[in-house]
Amino acid sequence: MTATLSTTGNDRIRPGGNLSPFDEIALEIEDLYGEARNWCDGEALASEDQHEAVSTLYDALHEAGKKAEALRVEEVKPLDEAKAAIQAKYHPLIGNTKSGKGKVVLGKDALGALLAAWRAEVARQKEAAALKARIEAEEERRKAEEAIRASAGDLEARERAEEQLALAKEADAFANRQEKRATTGNGLRTVYRAELNDLNAAIKHYWSTDRAEFEGLVCDLAARDVRAGKRSIPGFTVIEEKRAI
């Protein structure tokens, strides 16, 4: 929609003169889109005149879109600049990106390595103590069982066997406490990461378990190659299409 000055020369009193730039382009696009709907009614073009009219409409809609995009970029520019400034301000402190890490992240990484090493050693010692306690408990249980078997018909021996059994139970309870102590409250958490060691096996696995997503990835790679100029891709048929420009 091309705006012109009113006959008085006062741009503010022309039709639409008080509209914002956004409102103006919105009205222009609405008008052009309405005209496009009239043309796109399921009927093919029947003459060169119709082709020229639609080409003109296509170009006008394209140019209106460019103007809308320029307005959008201009309107969002202060926000982008403000966001970039804030990101730059805080990045040296808490940034964690491929381009670099802030002091909090670097410090935590370094301190975390020290803490993890210490806590891992403490956990190892606790595990060793728990294992020792379990072995001793099993030995006490074995002695108690042997004493009970050997005390058949001997009351005094049976009393000693019961004492041994009580010791075995105490040893078992102590071993349980040591095992719990070794596995809780140690300030460590277990994390896992996948490291590729057999690409073919990985492809076969994800082909069978996530086929749709896998196909999407392969199609994205093929689309990238077509954009780069490739016209022959194994497993694909590169289709040539004609589109209006």
Order of alpha helices (4+ residues) and beta strands (2+ residues): alpha-alpha-beta-beta-alpha-alpha-alpha-alpha
